[in-house]
Amino acid sequence: MSAAESTDRCRRRVFISGLVQDVWFRATTAKQAVRAGVDGWVRNLADGRVEAVLEGSAAAVNEVIDFCSRGPEMARVDRIEVVEEGPENLEGFKIR
């Protein structure tokens, strides 16, 4: 990876609140991330939220964040919190 490419990579940690568990949120987020070329992971939290870490180009990461703000058909997103972090050069996308 060139120096220019590494500076274009961003990382966002996203917390999604609402009816977001047991509605295929993680699976559809993973599908959207892979489609967009975003690396990272997604998991359910004990408090009922979903947490995702997304790494890639800003445009690709924002595309997945946009999906997370709506969620899959059966979800209801009440709140989304996005935290900027330094990239860790994750590879692939996993459901945890």
Residue, then its C-alpha position, 0 to 999 in steps of 0.5 A: m500500500s502506498a503512503a497516499e492510499s494509507t492516508d485515504r483509509c479511515r476507521r469508524r466505530v458505529f453503535i446502532s440502537g433500536l430494534v437491531q437484534d434478531v432482525w438480520f442486522r449483522a448479516t446484512t451489514a456484513k453483506q453491505a460491507v463486503r459489497a462496498g469493499v469495507d473491512g472490519w466486523v459487526r457484533n451484538l452488544a449485551d445492552g441490545r445495541v449493535e456495534a460495527v467497526l468499519e475500515g476502508s475509503a471514506a466513501a465506502v465506509n460512509e456507504v455502510i454507515d448510511f445503511c446502518s442508519r436505516g438497517p434491514e427491512m425488519a429493523r428500527v434504528d432509533r439512534i446511531e453513534v459514529v466514533e472516528e478512530g485510527p485505522e488498524n488495517l483490518e482485513g476482511f469482514k467478520i460477524r462476531 
